């Protein structure tokens, strides 16, 4: 399975351009993954059509629901593939089977709609029920991805639960290299620390996408924003406030306020969310 997974993931990463389109499909503008709510629309339409079929309701309503779910499947698949291409291999294996299940379900629902449009109502309903069964399997695998394998979850540390309120000593300014990010610990969490002259930027070090070490990432300037690029999957965060410049991450990196005492000790406290 790994060969088709690797080839498809590479193809998706190369073909989904430009950057604004990738960010849109990841859900960066809304701050949440886009694929799950889109998938809910299609599955909800198909489930509703099945309920109407069981109730022997107006067949036109079922056809409309089937068509809506089918039309919505294209952006749903595009968003899902874009997210999937930037996951770990173990997650991609499950996601690949999830995708195949949904493709079969989509084919069955499409065949159901065609049969109904030709006046073959009973075969159309049977195809729809079969599609719902396969789609349920796909939804189960999607839930496994999200809840067991944490694909799409925010992997940044929950700062408010791990760092007490107030200012905390971190390290001495003179101990930090100038212009190169390093990792420093504050209690239970690891921080990204960047000194630039007398200014110090501190963010949570774990990338919200899949917990990559941000202090090992590249520093860039894009569109006037100084940013750090995660070394694992390329999520890009603004150093000014930790907000997402480019996905696949959709949640910001936690930001810490900083101040420097007269003795050169850097103090930090969690920034306003």
LUMBA-207700 format. One record per atom (N, C-alpha, C, CB): x, y, z; residue in one letter. Coordinates in steps of 0.2 Angstrom, whole numbers, padded with zeros to 4 digits, always signed. Glycine has a CB too. Layout:
N
XYZA
...
This chain:
273
+0004-0006+0000X
+0000+0000+0000X
+0004+0006+0000X
-0005+0000+0006X
+0010+0006+0003X
+0014+0012+0003X
+0016+0015-0003X
+0021+0010+0007X
+0017+0011-0008X
+0019+0014-0015X
+0014+0019-0018X
+0021+0008-0020X
+0008+0016-0018X
+0002+0021-0021X
+0001+0027-0016X
-0004+0017-0022X
+0002+0026-0010X
+0001+0031-0005X
+0006+0036-0006X
+0001+0028+0002X
+0013+0034-0007X
+0018+0039-0008X
+0017+0043-0014X
+0025+0035-0008X
+0016+0039-0020X
+0015+0042-0026X
+0009+0047-0026X
+0014+0037-0032X
+0004+0045-0024X
-0002+0050-0024X
-0001+0056-0019X
-0008+0046-0021X
+0002+0055-0013X
+0003+0061-0009X
+0008+0066-0012X
+0006+0058-0002X
+0013+0063-0016X
+0018+0068-0019X
+0015+0071-0025X
+0024+0064-0022X
+0010+0068-0028X
+0007+0071-0034X
+0002+0077-0032X
+0003+0066-0038X
-0001+0075-0026X
-0006+0080-0023X
-0002+0087-0021X
-0010+0078-0018X
+0004+0085-0018X
+0008+0091-0015X
+0010+0095-0021X
+0013+0089-0011X
+0012+0092-0027X
+0015+0095-0032X
+0010+0099-0036X
+0019+0091-0037X
+0004+0096-0037X
-0002+0099-0041X
-0006+0104-0038X
-0006+0093-0044X
-0007+0104-0032X
-0012+0108-0029X
-0008+0115-0028X
-0015+0106-0022X
-0009+0119-0032X
-0006+0126-0033X
-0011+0131-0034X
+0000+0126-0037X
-0010+0137-0033X
-0005+0140-0029X
-0006+0140-0021X
-0005+0148-0031X
-0002+0143-0018X
-0002+0143-0010X
-0009+0145-0007X
+0004+0147-0007X
-0012+0150-0010X
-0018+0152-0007X
-0024+0147-0008X
-0021+0159-0011X
-0023+0143-0014X
-0028+0137-0015X
-0027+0132-0009X
-0028+0135-0022X
-0021+0130-0008X
-0019+0125-0003X
-0022+0127+0004X
-0011+0124-0003X
-0020+0134+0005X
-0022+0136+0012X
-0030+0136+0012X
-0020+0143+0013X
-0033+0138+0007X
-0041+0138+0007X
-0043+0130+0008X
-0044+0140+0000X
-0040+0126+0005X
-0043+0119+0005X
-0041+0116+0012X
-0039+0114+0000X
-0035+0118+0015X
-0034+0116+0022X
-0038+0119+0027X
-0026+0118+0024X
-0041+0125+0026X
-0045+0128+0030X
-0042+0134+0034X
-0048+0123+0035X
-0036+0136+0032X
-0033+0142+0035X
-0037+0148+0036X
-0026+0143+0031X
-0041+0150+0031X
-0045+0156+0032X
-0050+0156+0038X
-0048+0158+0026X
-0052+0150+0039X
-0057+0149+0045X
-0054+0147+0051X
-0063+0144+0042X
-0048+0145+0051X
-0045+0143+0057X
-0046+0136+0059X
-0046+0147+0063X
-0050+0132+0055X
-0051+0125+0056X
-0051+0121+0050X
-0059+0124+0059X
-0049+0114+0050X
-0049+0110+0044X
-0056+0111+0041X
-0048+0103+0046X
-0056+0111+0034X
-0061+0112+0030X
-0065+0105+0028X
-0060+0116+0024X
-0061+0100+0028X
-0064+0094+0026X
-0069+0091+0030X
-0058+0089+0025X
-0069+0091+0037X
-0074+0088+0041X
-0081+0091+0040X
-0072+0088+0048X
-0082+0097+0040X
-0089+0100+0039X
-0091+0099+0032X
-0089+0108+0040X
-0087+0099+0027X
-0089+0097+0020X
-0092+0090+0020X
-0084+0099+0015X
-0088+0086+0023X
-0090+0079+0023X
-0096+0077+0026X
-0084+0074+0026X
-0098+0081+0031X
-0104+0081+0035X
-0110+0082+0031X
-0104+0085+0041X
-0109+0087+0026X
-0114+0089+0022X
-0116+0084+0017X
-0112+0096+0018X
-0111+0081+0014X
-0113+0075+0009X
-0116+0069+0013X
-0107+0073+0006X
-0113+0067+0018X
-0116+0061+0022X
-0123+0063+0025X
-0111+0059+0028X
-0124+0069+0027X
-0130+0071+0029X
-0136+0071+0024X
-0130+0078+0033X
-0134+0073+0018X
-0139+0073+0012X
-0140+0066+0011X
-0136+0076+0006X
-0135+0061+0010X
-0137+0054+0008X
-0141+0051+0014X
-0130+0051+0007X
-0139+0052+0020X
-0143+0049+0026X
-0150+0051+0025X
-0140+0051+0032X
-0151+0058+0024X
-0158+0061+0024X
-0162+0057+0018X
-0158+0068+0023X
-0158+0056+0012X
-0162+0053+0007X
-0164+0046+0008X
-0157+0053+0001X
-0160+0043+0012X
-0162+0036+0014X
-0168+0036+0019X
-0156+0032+0018X
-0168+0041+0023X
-0174+0041+0028X
-0180+0043+0024X
-0173+0047+0033X
-0180+0047+0019X
-0185+0048+0015X
-0187+0042+0011X
-0184+0054+0010X
-0183+0038+0009X
-0184+0032+0005X
-0188+0027+0009X
-0178+0029+0002X
-0186+0026+0015X
-0189+0022+0020X
-0196+0024+0022X
-0185+0021+0027X
-0197+0031+0022X
-0203+0034+0023X
-0208+0034+0017X
-0203+0041+0026X
-0205+0032+0012X
-0209+0032+0005X
-0211+0039+0004X
-0215+0027+0005X
-0207+0044+0005X
-0209+0051+0003X
-0208+0053-0004X
-0204+0056+0008X
-0209+0059-0006X
-0209+0061-0012X
-0202+0060-0015X
-0210+0069-0013X
-0201+0056-0021X
-0195+0054-0023X
-0191+0060-0026X
-0196+0049-0029X
-0194+0065-0028X
-0190+0071-0030X
-0186+0074-0024X
-0195+0076-0032X
-0188+0073-0018X
-0184+0076-0013X
-0178+0072-0012X
-0188+0076-0006X
-0179+0065-0012X
-0173+0061-0012X
-0168+0062-0017X
-0175+0053-0012X
-0170+0063-0023X
-0166+0065-0029X
-0162+0071-0028X
-0170+0065-0036X
-0165+0076-0025X
-0162+0082-0024X
-0157+0082-0019X
-0167+0088-0022X
-0158+0078-0013X
-0153+0077-0008X
-0147+0073-0011X
-0156+0073-0002X
-0148+0068-0015X
-0143+0064-0018X
-0139+0068-0022X
-0146+0058-0022X
-0142+0072-0026X
-0138+0077-0031X
-0134+0082-0027X
-0143+0080-0036X
-0137+0084-0021X
-0133+0089-0017X
-0127+0086-0014X
-0137+0092-0012X
-0128+0080-0012X
-0122+0076-0009X
-0117+0075-0014X
-0124+0070-0005X
-0119+0073-0020X
-0114+0071-0025X
-0110+0078-0027X
-0117+0068-0031X
-0114+0083-0028X
-0110+0089-0030X
-0105+0092-0025X
-0115+0095-0031X
-0107+0091-0018X
-0103+0093-0013X
-0097+0088-0012X
-0107+0093-0006X
-0097+0082-0015X
-0092+0078-0014X
-0085+0080-0017X
-0093+0071-0017X
-0085+0084-0023X
-0079+0086-0026X
-0075+0091-0022X
-0081+0090-0032X
-0078+0096-0019X
-0074+0100-0014X
-0072+0097-0008X
-0077+0107-0012X
-0076+0092-0006X
-0074+0088+0000X
-0068+0084-0001X
-0080+0084+0002X
-0068+0081-0007X
-0062+0076-0009X
-0056+0081-0010X
-0064+0072-0015X
-0057+0086-0013X
-0051+0091-0014X
-0048+0093-0007X
-0053+0097-0018X
-0052+0095-0002X
-0050+0097+0004X
-0047+0091+0008X
-0055+0100+0008X
-0050+0085+0007X
-0047+0079+0011X
-0041+0077+0008X
-0052+0074+0010X
-0040+0077+0001X
-0034+0075-0002X
-0028+0080+0000X
-0034+0075-0009X
-0030+0086+0000X
-0024+0091+0002X
-0022+0090+0009X
-0027+0098+0001X
-0027+0089+0014X
-0025+0087+0021X
-0021+0081+0021X
-0031+0087+0025X
-0023+0076+0018X
-0020+0069+0018X
-0013+0069+0016X
-0025+0064+0014X
-0012+0073+0011X
-0005+0073+0008X
+0000+0075+0012X
-0005+0077+0001X
-0002+0079+0018X
+0003+0081+0023X
+0003+0078+0030X
+0002+0089+0024X
+0001+0072+0030X
+0000+0068+0036X
+0006+0063+0036X
-0006+0064+0036X
+0007+0060+0042X
+0012+0055+0043X
+0010+0049+0039X
+0013+0053+0050X
+0014+0044+0038X
+0013+0038+0034X
+0008+0034+0037X
+0019+0034+0032X
+0008+0033+0043X
+0003+0029+0047X
-0004+0031+0046X
+0005+0028+0054X
-0005+0038+0046X
-0011+0041+0045X
-0013+0041+0038X
-0011+0049+0047X
-0008+0041+0033X
-0010+0041+0026X
-0013+0034+0024X
-0004+0043+0022X
-0010+0029+0027X
-0013+0022+0026X
-0020+0022+0027X
-0009+0017+0030X
-0022+0024+0033X
-0029+0024+0035X
-0033+0028+0030X
-0030+0026+0042X
-0030+0034+0029X
-0034+0039+0025X
-0035+0037+0018X
-0030+0046+0025X
-0030+0033+0015X
-0030+0030+0009X
-0036+0025+0008X
-0024+0026+0007X
-0037+0021+0013X
-0043+0016+0013X
-0050+0020+0014X
-0042+0011+0019X
-0049+0025+0018X
-0055+0030+0019X
-0057+0033+0013X
-0053+0036+0024X
-0052+0035+0009X
-0053+0038+0002X
-0057+0033-0003X
-0047+0041-0001X
-0054+0027-0003X
-0056+0022-0007X
-0064+0020-0005X
-0052+0015-0007X
-0065+0020+0001X
-0072+0018+0003X
-0077+0024+0001X
-0072+0018+0011X
-0075+0030+0002X
-0079+0035+0000X
-0080+0036-0008X
-0076+0042+0002X
-0075+0034-0012X
-0075+0034-0019X
-0080+0028-0021X
-0069+0032-0022X
-0080+0023-0018X
-0085+0017-0019X
-0092+0020-0017X
-0084+0011-0015X
-0093+0023-0012X
-0099+0026-0010X
-0102+0031-0014X
-0099+0029-0002X
-0097+0035-0017X
-0099+0040-0022X
-0102+0037-0028X
-0093+0045-0023X
-0098+0032-0030X
-0101+0028-0036X
-0107+0025-0035X
-0096+0023-0038X
-0109+0023-0030X
-0115+0020-0028X
-0121+0025-0028X
-0115+0016-0022X
-0119+0030-0025X
-0124+0036-0025X
-0126+0039-0032X
-0122+0041-0020X
-0120+0039-0035X
-0121+0042-0042X
-0125+0037-0047X
-0114+0043-0046X
-0124+0031-0046X
-0128+0026-0050X
-0135+0026-0047X
-0125+0019-0049X
-0136+0027-0041X
-0143+0027-0038X
-0147+0033-0041X
-0143+0028-0030X
-0143+0039-0042X
-0147+0045-0044X
-0148+0044-0052X
-0142+0051-0044X
-0144+0041-0055X
-0145+0039-0063X
-0151+0035-0063X
-0139+0036-0066X
-0151+0029-0059X
-0157+0025-0060X
-0163+0028-0058X
-0156+0019-0055X
-0164+0032-0053X
-0170+0036-0051X
-0172+0040-0057X
-0169+0040-0045X
-0167+0044-0060X
-0169+0048-0066X
-0172+0045-0072X
-0163+0052-0068X
-0170+0038-0072X
-0173+0034-0078X
-0179+0031-0076X
-0168+0029-0080X
-0182+0032-0070X
-0188+0029-0067X
-0187+0023-0064X
-0192+0028-0073X
-0181+0021-0063X
-0180+0014-0059X
-0179+0016-0052X
-0173+0011-0062X
-0185+0017-0048X
-0185+0019-0041X
-0182+0014-0037X
-0192+0021-0039X
-0184+0008-0037X
-0182+0002-0033X
-0175+0001-0033X
-0187-0004-0034X
-0172+0000-0039X
-0165-0001-0039X
-0161+0005-0037X
-0163-0003-0047X
-0164+0011-0038X
-0160+0017-0036X
-0160+0017-0028X
-0164+0023-0038X
-0165+0015-0025X
-0165+0015-0018X
-0160+0010-0015X
-0172+0013-0015X
-0160+0004-0018X
-0156-0001-0016X
-0148+0001-0017X
-0157-0008-0020X
-0147+0004-0022X
-0140+0007-0023X
-0139+0012-0018X
-0139+0010-0030X
-0143+0016-0016X
-0142+0021-0011X
-0141+0018-0004X
-0149+0026-0011X
-0145+0013-0002X
-0144+0010+0004X
-0137+0007+0004X
-0149+0004+0005X
-0134+0004-0001X
-0128+0001-0002X
-0122+0006-0001X
-0127-0003-0008X
-0124+0012-0004X
-0119+0018-0004X
-0119+0020+0003X
-0121+0023-0008X
-0124+0020+0007X
-0124+0023+0014X
-0120+0018+0018X
-0131+0023+0016X
-0121+0011+0017X
-0117+0007+0021X
-0109+0008+0020X
-0119+0000+0019X
-0107+0008+0013X
-0100+0009+0012X
-0098+0016+0015X
-0099+0009+0004X
-0102+0021+0014X
-0100+0028+0016X
-0100+0028+0024X
-0106+0033+0014X
-0104+0024+0027X
-0103+0023+0035X
-0096+0021+0037X
-0109+0019+0038X
-0094+0016+0033X
-0087+0013+0034X
-0082+0018+0033X
-0086+0007+0029X
-0083+0022+0028X
-0078+0028+0026X
-0078+0033+0032X
-0080+0031+0020X
-0084+0034+0035X
-0085+0039+0040X
-0082+0036+0046X
-0092+0041+0041X
-0082+0030+0048X
-0079+0027+0053X
-0071+0028+0053X
-0081+0019+0054X
-0069+0026+0047X
-0061+0027+0046X
-0059+0035+0047X
-0059+0025+0039X
-0064+0039+0045X
-0062+0046+0046X
-0062+0048+0053X
-0067+0050+0042X
-0067+0045+0057X
-0067+0046+0064X
-0061+0043+0067X
-0073+0043+0067X
-0058+0038+0065X
-0052+0035+0068X
-0046+0039+0066X
-0051+0028+0064X
-0046+0042+0060X
-0041+0047+0059X
-0041+0053+0063X
-0041+0049+0051X
-0047+0055+0064X
-0047+0062+0068X
-0046+0060+0076X
-0054+0065+0067X
-0049+0055+0079X
-0049+0054+0086X
-0044+0050+0088X
-0056+0052+0088X
-0042+0044+0085X
-0037+0040+0087X
-0030+0042+0085X
-0038+0033+0085X
-0030+0044+0078X
-0023+0046+0076X
-0022+0054+0076X
-0022+0043+0069X
-0027+0057+0078X
-0026+0065+0079X
-0024+0068+0073X
-0021+0066+0084X
-0027+0066+0067X
-0026+0070+0061X
-0031+0076+0061X
-0027+0066+0054X
-0028+0082+0060X
-0032+0088+0060X
-0033+0091+0067X
-0039+0086+0057X
-0031+0088+0072X
-0031+0090+0079X
-0026+0096+0080X
-0031+0085+0084X
-0027+0100+0085X
-0022+0105+0086X
-0016+0102+0091X
-0025+0111+0090X
-0010+0101+0089X
-0005+0098+0092X
-0001+0103+0096X
-0001+0094+0088X
-0002+0109+0096X
+0001+0114+0100X
+0000+0113+0108X
+0000+0121+0098X
+0004+0114+0112X
+0003+0113+0119X
-0003+0118+0122X
+0009+0114+0124X
-0007+0115+0126X
-0013+0119+0129X
-0010+0124+0135X
-0018+0115+0131X
-0007+0129+0133X
-0003+0133+0137X
-0007+0135+0144X
-0001+0140+0134X
-0013+0137+0143X
-0017+0139+0149X
-0017+0133+0154X
-0024+0141+0147X
-0017+0127+0152X
-0017+0122+0157X
-0010+0120+0160X
-0020+0116+0154X
-0005+0122+0156X
+0002+0119+0158X
+0006+0125+0161X
+0005+0117+0152X
+0005+0131+0160X
+0009+0137+0162X
+0005+0141+0167X
+0012+0141+0156X
+0007+0142+0173X
+0003+0146+0178X
+0003+0153+0176X
+0007+0145+0185X
-0002+0157+0178X
-0002+0164+0177X
+0004+0168+0179X
-0009+0167+0180X
+0005+0173+0176X
+0011+0178+0178X
+0017+0177+0174X
+0012+0177+0185X
+0022+0180+0176X
+0029+0180+0173X
+0033+0175+0175X
+0032+0187+0173X
+0037+0172+0171X
+0041+0166+0173X
+0048+0167+0170X
+0039+0159+0170X
+0054+0166+0174X
+0060+0167+0171X
+0062+0161+0166X
+0065+0166+0177X
+0065+0163+0161X
+0066+0158+0156X
+0074+0157+0155X
+0063+0160+0149X
+0078+0162+0154X
+0085+0161+0153X
+0088+0168+0153X
+0087+0157+0147X
+0094+0168+0152X
+0098+0175+0151X
+0098+0176+0144X
+0105+0174+0155X
+0098+0183+0143X
+0098+0185+0136X
+0105+0183+0133X
+0097+0193+0135X
+0110+0184+0136X
+0117+0183+0134X
+0118+0175+0132X
+0122+0185+0139X
+0114+0171+0134X
+0115+0164+0133X
+0111+0162+0126X
+0112+0160+0139X
+0108+0166+0123X
+0104+0165+0117X
+0109+0167+0111X
+0097+0168+0117X
+0109+0163+0106X
+0112+0165+0100X
+0108+0170+0096X
+0114+0159+0095X
+0111+0175+0093X
+0108+0180+0089X
+0106+0178+0082X
+0112+0187+0089X
+0099+0178+0081X
+0097+0177+0074X
+0096+0169+0073X
+0101+0179+0069X
+0096+0165+0078X
+0095+0158+0077X
+0091+0155+0082X
+0102+0154+0077X
+0085+0152+0080X
+0080+0150+0085X
+0083+0144+0089X
+0074+0148+0082X
+0081+0143+0095X
+0083+0138+0099X
+0077+0135+0103X
+0089+0140+0104X
+0078+0130+0107X
+0072+0127+0111X
+0074+0128+0118X
+0071+0120+0109X
+0070+0130+0122X
+0070+0131+0129X
+0064+0128+0133X
+0072+0138+0131X
+0065+0125+0139X
+0059+0123+0142X
+0057+0127+0147X
+0061+0116+0145X
+0050+0127+0148X
+0047+0131+0153X
+0042+0126+0156X
+0043+0138+0151X
+0044+0123+0162X
+0039+0118+0165X
+0038+0112+0161X
+0032+0122+0167X
+0032+0111+0159X
+0031+0105+0155X
+0031+0106+0148X
+0024+0103+0157X
+0032+0112+0145X
+0032+0113+0138X
+0039+0116+0135X
+0026+0118+0136X
+0040+0114+0129X
+0046+0117+0126X
+0044+0123+0122X
+0049+0111+0121X
+0048+0128+0122X
+0047+0134+0118X
+0052+0135+0113X
+0047+0140+0123X
+0049+0139+0108X
+0053+0141+0102X
+0056+0148+0104X
+0049+0142+0095X
+0062+0149+0104X
+0065+0156+0107X
+0070+0159+0101X
+0069+0155+0114X
+0068+0165+0099X
+0072+0168+0094X
+0074+0175+0097X
+0069+0169+0087X
+0081+0176+0097X
+0084+0182+0099X
+0086+0186+0093X
+0090+0182+0104X
+0084+0192+0092X
+0086+0197+0087X
+0088+0203+0090X
+0080+0198+0081X
+0094+0204+0091X
+0097+0210+0095X
+0094+0209+0102X
+0095+0216+0092X
+0091+0215+0104X
+0088+0215+0111X
+0081+0213+0111X
+0089+0222+0114X
+0078+0211+0106X
+0071+0208+0105X
+0071+0201+0105X
+0068+0211+0099X
+0066+0198+0109X
+0066+0191+0109X
+0059+0189+0108X
+0068+0188+0117X
+0058+0184+0103X
+0052+0181+0101X
+0051+0174+0104X
+0051+0181+0094X
+0045+0172+0107X
+0044+0166+0111X
+0037+0163+0108X
+0045+0166+0118X
+0038+0157+0106X
+0031+0154+0104X
+0032+0147+0106X
+0031+0154+0096X
+0026+0143+0106X
+0026+0136+0108X
+0030+0133+0103X
+0019+0133+0108X
+0034+0128+0104X
+0039+0125+0100X
+0036+0119+0095X
+0045+0122+0103X
+0030+0116+0098X
+0027+0111+0094X
+0022+0114+0089X
+0023+0106+0099X
+0023+0112+0083X
+0019+0114+0077X
+0012+0112+0079X
+0022+0112+0070X
+0007+0116+0078X
+0000+0114+0079X
-0002+0108+0074X
-0005+0120+0078X
+0001+0108+0068X
-0001+0103+0063X
+0000+0096+0066X
+0002+0104+0057X
+0006+0094+0067X
+0008+0087+0069X
+0014+0087+0074X
+0010+0083+0063X
+0015+0093+0078X
+0020+0093+0083X
+0027+0093+0081X
+0019+0087+0088X
+0028+0096+0075X
+0035+0096+0073X
+0039+0102+0077X
+0035+0098+0065X
+0046+0101+0077X
+0049+0106+0081X
+0051+0112+0077X
+0056+0103+0083X
+0047+0118+0079X
+0048+0124+0076X
+0055+0127+0076X
+0043+0129+0078X
+0059+0126+0082X
+0065+0129+0082X
+0070+0126+0077X
+0068+0127+0089X
+0068+0120+0074X
+0073+0117+0069X
+0070+0120+0062X
+0072+0110+0069X
+0065+0124+0061X
+0063+0127+0055X
+0067+0133+0052X
+0056+0129+0056X
+0065+0134+0046X
+0068+0140+0042X
+0065+0147+0044X
+0068+0139+0035X
+0069+0152+0045X
+0066+0159+0046X
+0066+0162+0039X
+0071+0163+0050X
+0060+0165+0037X
+0059+0168+0031X
+0055+0174+0032X
+0055+0163+0026X
+0055+0179+0027X
+0051+0185+0027X
+0047+0184+0020X
+0056+0191+0027X
+0040+0184+0021X
+0036+0184+0016X
+0030+0189+0017X
+0033+0177+0015X
+0029+0193+0011X
+0024+0198+0012X
+0025+0203+0017X
+0017+0195+0012X
+0031+0204+0019X
+0033+0209+0025X
+0032+0206+0032X
+0028+0215+0024X
+0031+0199+0032X
+0030+0196+0038X
+0036+0191+0040X
+0023+0192+0039X
+0039+0192+0045X
+0044+0187+0047X
+0041+0181+0050X
+0049+0191+0053X
+0043+0175+0047X
+0040+0169+0049X
+0045+0164+0050X
+0035+0167+0043X
+0042+0158+0053X
+0046+0152+0054X
+0042+0147+0050X
+0047+0150+0061X
+0046+0142+0047X
+0043+0137+0043X
+0044+0130+0046X
+0045+0137+0036X
+0039+0126+0048X
+0040+0120+0051X
+0044+0115+0047X
+0033+0117+0053X
+0049+0112+0050X
+0053+0108+0045X
+0050+0101+0043X
+0059+0106+0049X
+0044+0099+0046X
+0041+0093+0044X
+0036+0094+0038X
+0037+0091+0050X
+0031+0098+0038X
+0026+0099+0033X
+0025+0106+0030X
+0020+0096+0035X
+0030+0110+0032X
+0030+0117+0029X
+0025+0122+0032X
+0028+0116+0022X
+0021+0120+0037X
+0017+0126+0040X
+0021+0132+0042X
+0013+0123+0046X
+0018+0138+0040X
+0022+0144+0041X
+0018+0148+0046X
+0023+0147+0035X
+0022+0151+0051X
+0019+0155+0056X
+0022+0162+0057X
+0019+0151+0063X
+0018+0167+0058X
+0021+0174+0059X
+0024+0174+0066X
+0015+0179+0058X
+0030+0177+0066X
+0034+0178+0072X
+0030+0183+0077X
+0041+0179+0071X
+0027+0188+0074X
+0024+0193+0077X
+0019+0191+0082X
+0021+0198+0073X
+0015+0186+0080X
+0009+0184+0084X
+0008+0176+0084X
+0003+0187+0083X
+0012+0172+0080X
+0011+0165+0080X
+0005+0163+0075X
+0009+0163+0087X
+0002+0168+0072X
-0004+0166+0067X
-0001+0162+0061X
-0008+0172+0065X
-0006+0159+0058X
-0004+0155+0052X
-0003+0159+0046X
-0009+0149+0051X
+0002+0158+0043X
+0003+0162+0036X
+0001+0157+0031X
+0011+0164+0035X
+0004+0150+0031X
+0002+0145+0027X
+0001+0139+0030X
+0008+0144+0021X
-0004+0134+0028X
-0005+0128+0031X
+0000+0123+0029X
-0012+0125+0028X
-0001+0117+0031X
-0007+0114+0033X
-0010+0115+0040X
-0006+0106+0032X
-0006+0118+0044X
-0009+0120+0051X
-0014+0125+0050X
-0003+0122+0055X
-0019+0124+0054X
-0025+0129+0054X
-0025+0133+0061X
-0031+0126+0053X
-0022+0130+0066X
-0022+0133+0073X
-0015+0137+0073X
-0023+0128+0078X
-0015+0143+0077X
-0009+0147+0078X
-0005+0143+0083X
-0011+0154+0080X
+0002+0145+0082X
+0007+0143+0087X
+0006+0148+0094X
+0014+0144+0085X
+0005+0145+0100X
+0004+0149+0106X
+0010+0154+0106X
+0004+0144+0112X
+0008+0160+0108X
+0013+0166+0108X
+0014+0167+0116X
+0010+0172+0104X
+0020+0170+0117X
+0021+0172+0124X
+0024+0179+0124X
+0027+0167+0127X
+0021+0183+0129X
+0024+0189+0129X
+0031+0189+0133X
+0019+0194+0134X
+0035+0194+0131X
+0042+0193+0134X
+0044+0200+0137X
+0047+0191+0129X
+0048+0200+0142X
+0052+0206+0145X
+0058+0204+0147X
+0047+0209+0150X
+0063+0209+0147X
+0070+0208+0150X
+0071+0212+0156X
+0075+0209+0144X
+0073+0208+0161X
+0075+0212+0167X
+0082+0215+0167X
+0075+0207+0173X
+0083+0219+0171X
+0090+0223+0171X
+0096+0219+0171X
+0090+0228+0177X
+0095+0213+0175X
+0101+0208+0175X
+0101+0204+0169X
+0100+0204+0181X
+0097+0205+0164X
+0097+0201+0158X
+0093+0195+0157X
+0104+0199+0156X
+0089+0194+0163X
+0085+0188+0163X
+0078+0189+0159X
+0082+0186+0170X
+0077+0184+0154X
+0071+0185+0150X
+0065+0182+0154X
+0072+0181+0143X
+0060+0185+0154X
+0054+0183+0157X
+0048+0182+0152X
+0052+0187+0163X
+0044+0177+0153X
+0039+0176+0148X
+0032+0175+0152X
+0040+0170+0143X
+0027+0176+0148X
+0020+0174+0151X
+0016+0173+0145X
+0017+0179+0155X
+0011+0168+0145X
+0007+0167+0140X
+0003+0173+0137X
+0001+0161+0142X
+0003+0173+0130X
+0000+0179+0127X
-0008+0178+0127X
+0002+0180+0120X
-0011+0183+0125X
-0018+0183+0125X
-0020+0179+0119X
-0021+0190+0124X
-0025+0174+0120X
-0027+0170+0114X
-0031+0173+0109X
-0031+0164+0117X
